[in-house]
Structure formats: structure tokens, C-alpha cells
Amino acid sequence: MNTLPTPSISPDFWHGKRVFLTGHTGFKGAWLSLWLHALGARVTGYALDPPTSPSLFVDARLADLLDSHIADIRNAPLLAQTLAAAAPEIVIHMAAQPLVRVSYLEPALTYETNVMGTVYLLDAVRQCPSVRAVVIVTTDKCYENHEWHWGYREIDTLGGHDPYSSSKACAELVVNAYRNSFFNPNTPGAHPAGLASARAGNVIGGGDWALDRIVPDCIRAFLAGSPVRVRNPHAIRPWQHVLEPLSGYLLLAQRLYEHPRQFSQAFNFGPHDRDAWSVHQLVQYLCAKWPGASMTIDPGPHPHEAHFLKLDCSKAHALLNWQPRWPLPRALDSILEWLETYRSRGDIRACILSQIRAFEASSPHA
Ligand SMILES: NC(=O)c1ccc[n+]([C@@H]2O[C@H](COP(=O)([O-])OP(=O)(O)OC[C@H]3O[C@@H](n4cnc5c(N)ncnc54)[C@H](O)[C@@H]3O)[C@@H](O)[C@H]2O)c1
């Protein structure tokens, strides 16, 4: 039984806060932009154009709701200038090259974006006295994966088999060095902001159109009326709705702002064990609910992908009161609801906002 009080993302806290969000045109960035706007925050976004077409950023008409800058994270002077002009209190860094397969094709671009992008952002923050809290988004793949049956803790060894995972482990090391060197309250003249990193697993939700992710692959197949091609049916993933880690980032930013010393650390945000389903189970669930849907197994060969990876989230539970809220079937049903809205040309922004409200009203599920 859950004995923790319900974690609270406080509209009183977020109302009027100036937030600088990188990666706002992407999947997670679009959801977070809308949520922050609904909480009353004043959001400045910094990212390249939406990485997919269609995109949630365009479908939900997000450019109307925030101060959107389409620019490269590797352009350090422009990044610093844009951050300084926005004078944010909170910075959330999500801009990245986030795909394992692309990282095999474009390793240098992946490292430039994910590692040097983080360096440039933190350097810009150092010059910006208004900032009080910085959350750097990495991934569960930053750990050295031993295919263990227990979850990785924040103190476990960093690693990464492929360039994407390794680039995010490098970003974690960058965060650590900047925290020790420039954001350390024991260092005279240090920047007063709290600096934390957030590691989450495979997220799913309406509006993700990325290539080589299984839920978008299902969506494209359903809309085309063709079978879903499944690459790694037995791979088990810690699936979670995109609102789960986003709620963690918001709570973490709140706590960092209030208590920068205490919360300047790494945090895992993953689902409960029972939501670690195989790819096959997940596709089967969606196919059973979408009329006429079916799947076929693609025998490969495929590039290396980790088979089993789960996070131990005891720290986020204990220190942030963060808990997952939607069991996996609830998360998958919300994707089908979004898909029906998309297919029938309904109001995507209204659909996403109503899902955010439903999520806020849900209790943690133990
Ligand atoms: N989606 C997942 O399952 C997942 C899991 C773990 C971690 N993450 C992390 O969450 C973050 C967001 O992921 P997503 O799924 O929304 O990815 P996405 O591809 O949908 O969005 C990426 C965003 O980064 C921006 N971007 C890419 N290169 C850039 C550059 N050079 N300069 C400026 N902006 C650039 C894109 O324009 C876009 O706004 C990433 O840091 C990713 O590594 C995602």
C-alpha cells in the first residue's frame, strides 16, 4: 500500500516562472511545453525545427504559446545570448540526438549535440545570474548494462555500448564536473543554481513520430492499414507514459529551486516492475484494441540493443515523493485516444491538455 503523500506539482510555484526549455519542438519537449504553459509558466524554447513530420509541436500549435527560438545548441554564442535575454529562473535541457540507430550512422553529430551541447548550455548558465535550478535530461541507457535482473541505482557505473548511450553517459560526467567546479556552494563565487540530472527509460505517448521506436511504428502501420513490423519482440523495456518522467523533472526543478544543495544530484525516473513488458506484449495490446491491426516479426539482422534494463527509483520516491501514476495499459489507452483524435482530425492540443489534467488528478499507483 502506498503510504507517501501524493507528490504535488504546484501551480502556485510554476505560475509566472521563467523557464528556458531546450528541445521544445521534440516529442517530450512538446508535452512539457504544453504542461508548463498550463501551469502558468513563461516558456522560452530553444531547439532545431521539429525532428519529424508530422509533429506534436505543429499539430498542437505550440509556437503560439511560447517564445520559440529555432536554433542550434552547438551555436554557443547564440545559445548564451538567447539564454541571457530570457533571464530564466529554471532551465530544463532536453535537446539531443536521441536515437540509438542514428547514433551508429552519425556518431560525431551525436557526441557534438549531446555532450558539447550540454557543455555549451552549462557555460551559458554560468553567465546567467537569474538561474536557480537546472535539470539536464539524460537516459537510463547511461549505465553500464550488465543485463542484471535488478534495477540500476544512481551510484552504479556509467557506460553505454552504442554512441548514443555513451554520449549520454558523457553528458552525466559533464554535469558532475560542472557541479563540482562551478555550482558548488563550498566554492567562493560559485553560481547559486542547483544542478541535477534526470535518467528515464523508454517513454511513450501520443504525438511521438520518431523512427525506430515501436509505438510510432505501430501508429504508422495502423494508419497505413499494414502489419506492424516488430524487430526485437523479446526485448523487455521499462515502458512509461511521457508524463511520468516529465512529472519527475518538474518536481525535481521545484525542489532544486527551493533547496539547491540538497537536490543537486542524479535521479532515476522509471516505471514499476510490472510495467516492464516485452515489445511483443506491448504490440499485442495495441493491436487488440485497434480494429484490423496485426503484426509480423522482422528477423533482422539488427544493430546491438540492450535486452533488459530497469531503473531502481527508490531515491526519487524517498527524496521527491515521486511515484508513477499510470499503469501501462492506461498509458497505452491514452495513446489510442490521441490516435483517434489525430485520425479524425480532432483538436490535438485539447486532447493532450485533457490527458495532462487526467494525469494530474490520478493517484500514484503502488
Ligand atoms: N523518448 C524517449 O524514449 C527518451 C528516453 C530517454 C531519454 N530521452 C531523452 O529525452 C530528451 C528528449 O527526447 P525526445 O524523445 O523528445 O526526442 P525528439 O527527437 O523528439 O526531440 C529532440 C529535440 O532536440 C532538438 N535538437 C536536436 N538536435 C539539436 C541541435 N543540434 N540543436 C538544438 N536542438 C536540437 C530537436 O529539435 C528536438 O526539439 C532527449 O534528451 C533524449 O535523449 C528520451
The ligand as a MOL file (V3000), in Angstrom:
LIG
                    3D

  0  0  0     0  0            999 V3000
M  V30 BEGIN CTAB
M  V30 COUNTS 44 48 0 0 0
M  V30 BEGIN ATOM
M  V30 1 N 11.8770 9.4140 -25.9990 0
M  V30 2 C 12.4670 8.5420 -25.1870 0
M  V30 3 O 12.0730 7.3610 -25.0780 0
M  V30 4 C 13.6190 9.0040 -24.3210 0
M  V30 5 C 14.1170 8.1140 -23.3480 0
M  V30 6 C 15.1580 8.5380 -22.5250 0
M  V30 7 C 15.6920 9.8200 -22.6710 0
M  V30 8 N 15.2040 10.6500 -23.6450 0 CHG=1
M  V30 9 C 15.8070 11.9920 -23.7430 0
M  V30 10 O 14.7740 12.9740 -23.6720 0
M  V30 11 C 15.1150 14.0920 -24.4970 0
M  V30 12 C 14.0080 14.3880 -25.4860 0
M  V30 13 O 13.7990 13.2370 -26.2970 0
M  V30 14 P 12.6330 13.1610 -27.3790 0
M  V30 15 O 12.1730 11.7700 -27.4240 0
M  V30 16 O 11.6470 14.2540 -27.1170 0 CHG=-1
M  V30 17 O 13.4640 13.4620 -28.7110 0
M  V30 18 P 12.9950 14.2510 -30.0590 0
M  V30 19 O 13.8990 13.7740 -31.1490 0
M  V30 20 O 11.5450 14.1400 -30.2540 0
M  V30 21 O 13.3540 15.7510 -29.7300 0
M  V30 22 C 14.7020 16.1860 -29.6970 0
M  V30 23 C 14.7210 17.6950 -29.5840 0
M  V30 24 O 16.0840 18.1140 -29.6030 0
M  V30 25 C 16.2190 19.1150 -30.6220 0
M  V30 26 N 17.5650 19.0630 -31.1830 0
M  V30 27 C 18.2170 18.0200 -31.7660 0
M  V30 28 N 19.4320 18.4300 -32.1810 0
M  V30 29 C 19.5510 19.7310 -31.8410 0
M  V30 30 C 20.5600 20.7130 -32.0040 0
M  V30 31 N 21.7310 20.4410 -32.5880 0
M  V30 32 N 20.3100 21.9590 -31.5440 0
M  V30 33 C 19.1350 22.2880 -30.9470 0
M  V30 34 N 18.1510 21.4100 -30.7790 0
M  V30 35 C 18.3620 20.1440 -31.2190 0
M  V30 36 C 15.1660 18.7720 -31.6700 0
M  V30 37 O 14.9120 19.8830 -32.4990 0
M  V30 38 C 14.0250 18.4130 -30.7370 0
M  V30 39 O 13.4040 19.5860 -30.2660 0
M  V30 40 C 16.4580 13.7490 -25.1480 0
M  V30 41 O 17.4950 14.3180 -24.3720 0
M  V30 42 C 16.5060 12.2420 -25.0860 0
M  V30 43 O 17.8100 11.7470 -25.0970 0
M  V30 44 C 14.1750 10.2690 -24.4700 0
M  V30 END ATOM
M  V30 BEGIN BOND
M  V30 1 1 1 2
M  V30 2 2 2 3
M  V30 3 1 2 4
M  V30 4 1 4 5
M  V30 5 2 4 44
M  V30 6 2 5 6
M  V30 7 1 6 7
M  V30 8 2 7 8
M  V30 9 1 8 9
M  V30 10 1 8 44
M  V30 11 1 9 10
M  V30 12 1 9 42
M  V30 13 1 10 11
M  V30 14 1 11 12
M  V30 15 1 11 40
M  V30 16 1 12 13
M  V30 17 1 13 14
M  V30 18 2 14 15
M  V30 19 1 14 16
M  V30 20 1 14 17
M  V30 21 1 17 18
M  V30 22 2 18 19
M  V30 23 1 18 20
M  V30 24 1 18 21
M  V30 25 1 21 22
M  V30 26 1 22 23
M  V30 27 1 23 24
M  V30 28 1 23 38
M  V30 29 1 24 25
M  V30 30 1 25 26
M  V30 31 1 25 36
M  V30 32 1 26 27
M  V30 33 1 26 35
M  V30 34 2 27 28
M  V30 35 1 28 29
M  V30 36 1 29 30
M  V30 37 2 29 35
M  V30 38 1 30 31
M  V30 39 2 30 32
M  V30 40 1 32 33
M  V30 41 2 33 34
M  V30 42 1 34 35
M  V30 43 1 36 37
M  V30 44 1 36 38
M  V30 45 1 38 39
M  V30 46 1 40 41
M  V30 47 1 40 42
M  V30 48 1 42 43
M  V30 END BOND
M  V30 END CTAB
M  END
